[in-house]
């Protein structure tokens, strides 16, 4: 159970980081517009 929970936690952290990167990219695009 704990091992599975750790795996899902890592995945959520990765997705959050990806979302942050995407938001940063869109923020940069908005600045240019």
C-alpha positions in Angstrom: 0.0 0.0 0.0 2.7 2.5 1.0 4.8 1.7 -2.1 1.8 2.4 -4.4 1.0 5.6 -2.5 4.6 6.8 -3.0 4.4 6.0 -6.8 1.2 8.0 -7.2 2.7 10.9 -5.1 5.6 11.0 -7.5 3.3 11.1 -10.5 1.2 13.9 -9.0 4.4 15.9 -8.3 5.6 15.4 -11.9 2.2 16.5 -13.4 2.2 19.6 -11.1 5.7 20.5 -12.3 4.6 20.0 -15.9 1.5 22.2 -15.3 3.7 24.9 -13.8 6.0 24.8 -16.8 3.0 25.1 -19.2 1.6 28.0 -17.1 5.0 29.7 -17.3 5.1 29.3 -21.1 1.5 30.6 -21.5 2.4 33.5 -19.2 5.4 34.4 -21.4 3.2 34.2 -24.5 0.6 36.5 -22.8 3.4 39.0 -22.1 4.4 39.0 -25.7 0.8 39.5 -27.0 
